[in-house]
Amino acid sequence: MKGYMIDLDGTMFHGKKIVEGAKEWIDSLVEQDIPFIFLTNNSSRTPAQAVQHMLDMGFEHIEEKHFYTSAMASVSYVSSHYSGRKAFYIGELGMKQALLDNGFTIVNGTDDLADVVFVGLNRNANYEMYSEAVKHLVNGAVLVGTNNDRILLSEKGVNVGNGSIVAMFEHVCDKESVKIGKPYQPILDEALKFMNMKKEDVIVVGDNLETDIALGVKFGVETIFVLTGIHKKEDIERLGIHPTYVVERMTDWKG
């Protein structure tokens, strides 16, 4: 039995509206006791907030255990690969909770210097916060971007994505960020540990060829490209990213 790593925005919902077929497919996974997680580059929500967001839309059977975010992956990866446990972060509650859950001390507004600067989406970030992050980075802190999405689509149109903020810090501090979110390997490795599964036993599902599908293609995981979001079938050849399977909606999937 294959497990599923499922994208959210564009695959399960658009804003606050469920994508056609998404709820019915998730219901079928639950009914058949098929393992799945929602694997998201969004670091802003906690699993509890993400559950409520989907329940409010009309999904059912959704639990905190079903979510694995780029914030969770970032903190888990740093815990395994770096010794420092003092962190400055740009982000929202999802980033903060991931740090506290993993024993990090949050450095904020003190003279103490952080070992790591985590950069996740924060819709209320300002110049002062960015400058504080730079202080830690120029004094040796490791830069960790939760994801490198250039743009963020919303009901109001195109917004600045987290990756554009990460790129700003890379430019200012002349150092490369540790890259965690889709399509980079750390989020896959950490998610597989979270699911206690091997890559041969999972399928990545998503609407974005450059993140979801590229993650599977690059690292030998089967993929389902669903045509409900950011990319369309003609983009496959244009981008040169070839999914294992293509479906109009997830209820078309008969695997």
N, C-alpha and C positions, 0 to 999 in steps of 0.2 A: 504494500500500500504506500503510495506516494503522499508526502505532506506538501503543503503549499505555503509559500512566502508571498503574501498578497499586498500589492500597493493599495493606497487609499485614494488620494485625490485623482480623479479622472478614471479610476478603476472601480471604486465602490460608490463614490459620490462626487457631485459638483457643488461646492459650497455647502448648502444645507439640503440638497436634493439628491435622493438615491438614484444611482445609475440604473438604467433598465436591466433587469435580470440579476442584479447584484445580490439583493436580499434573498431571492429564491435560491441562488447558488450557495450562499452561506448557510441557509437553512438546511440544504441537502448535505453539506459537509458535516454539520452538527448531527443530523439524523443518522448519518452513516459512521459517526465517530471517526472521521478522517482528521488527522492533525493539521492545524494551520495556525499561522500568525499573520498579523498585519505588519509588514516590514516597511517602515516609513522614514523618509529623510526629515520629516517634521520633528524638531526637537522641542517644540514649545509646550506641548501638552503632556501631562502625566498620563499614565495608563488609565487612571480613574477618570480623568477629564475626557480622554479619548473614548472610553466606554460611554459616558453620558452623551457625548456629541453624537454618537451613532444611534444610541437608543432614542434620543430626541427626534432623530430623523425618521425612525420607524423600524430600524433593525431590531432583531431579537437574538437572544442566546449569546450575546457578546459579553466577554469577561475580561478582566485586566490581564489574565494570562495569555490573551490573544494578541497583545501588543508588544512589539519590539521597536524602539525608536532609535534614531541616530544619537540622541543624548545618552541612552543606555549603552549603546555600542561604544561610544567615545570614551565614556568613563571606564567601562570594562576593559577596553583595549589599553588605555593608559595605565590602569592598575596592573596589567600583566607585563607591560613593556617599559615602564618608568618607575622610579623609586619615590619621587616627590609626591606629597599628598596635600600640598597647599595650593589652592586653586582660586584664580579670579575668573569670573565667567560673565559673558554677555549672553543673555538668554532669558527665558521665561520660567515658569514654575517647573516644567518638565526637566529642564537642565539642572535647576537647583535640587530637585528631589533626587535625581540620579546621582549627583555628587554626594549628598548627605547619606543616601542609602549605601554608598560604597566607602564611607569613612573618610571622605575628604574634608579638610578644613577650608572654609570659604574666606578668602582674604578680600576685604571690601572697605575702602576708606581708611586704611591704616598705613603705617610706615612699613609694615611687614611685606616682604616680596613673595609673590607666588612662584611655585615651581612650574605651573602649567596655566596657560590662558585658553579657556574653552570659548569658542565663538559659535553660538547658535542664534537663531532668529529672535530678535527682540524688537517689537514694533514701536517701543518707546525709548530706544537707545538714543543717546545724544552725544554731542562733541566731547563733553566732560567724561563720559563713560569710555568713549573710544580712546581718549588721551590717557586715561588711567590704565587701560589695557596696554597701551604702548609703553608706559613706564615699566611695567613688569616684563614686557617682551625685550626691551633693549637692555634689561638687566639679567637676561639669560633664561627667561621662562620659555618653555616649549609652546608653540602655537598649534592648537588643535581645532580644526574646523569640523563641525558636526556634519556638514554637507557642503557641497560646492555648486549647488544649483544657482545659475546666473540670475534667473528671473523666477518670480513667483506669480502664478496666475491666481486671480481671485474673481469674485462676482463683479468687481469694479474694474477689472482689466489687468494689465501687467504691472507688477510691483517689483521692487528691488529684491533679488534673492539673496540668501545667506552667503552663497559663494562669492558674490560681488563684494560683500563686506570682508570676507576672508582675504580676498585678493588685495583689498586696500591695506590690510595689515601686512601682508607679504611684501607689498611695495614699500610701505613706510619703514619697516624693520629689516628689509633685505634678508628675509629668511622664509623658507618654504613651510607651509602648514603640513602637519600630519593630516592626511585625507582619510576620512572614515566612511561617509555615507555612500549610497549607490552612486556610481558604478564601481566603487573601490572595494578591494578584498576584505578590509577589516570588518565591515558591517556584515558581510556574508559569513565570515569565520565566527564572529561573535553570535550571530543569529543561529547558526548551526549548533553551537554549544548550548544556547538557550533552549533549542528544540530537542537537544540530545539526538540529533540525526546527522547522517552523512550527506554530502552534496549529491550523491547518486540517488538519494531517497527523497529529494525535494524538487519542486517545480516553482520557478519564479513567475509570478503573474503581474502584468502591468500594462499601462497604456503609453509609457514613455520609452522609446527605443534607446535614447541616450543614457538613461539611468537604469530602469528596471531590466530591460532586455539586454543591454550591454553588460550588466553585472553577470547574468547567466552565460552569455556568449563568451566573455573573457575568461571565465573560470570553470567552464565545463558543466554547467547546470542547465537542465531543460527549461524552456521558457514558453509561456503563453502570452502572445501579444493580443490585447483586446482593443478593438477599434472604437472605444467610447471616450477617448480623451485627447491628449495633446498631439499625438501623431496618427497618421493615416497609412493605409496600405502602400501608397506610392512613395512614402518616405523610406521604406525598407531599402530600395535600390539607391535612392538619393544619398542616404547616410551609410549604406553598406553594412548595415547591422541586421542580421538575418535570424529571426526567432525560430524556435522549433515548430511552434504551432501558431496559427492566426485564427481568431474568432471574432465575430461581430459583437457578441455579448457573452457573458460567462455561462449563461444557460445553454449556449450552443456547444459547450465543451462536454464531450462524452467520455473523457478519460477515466 
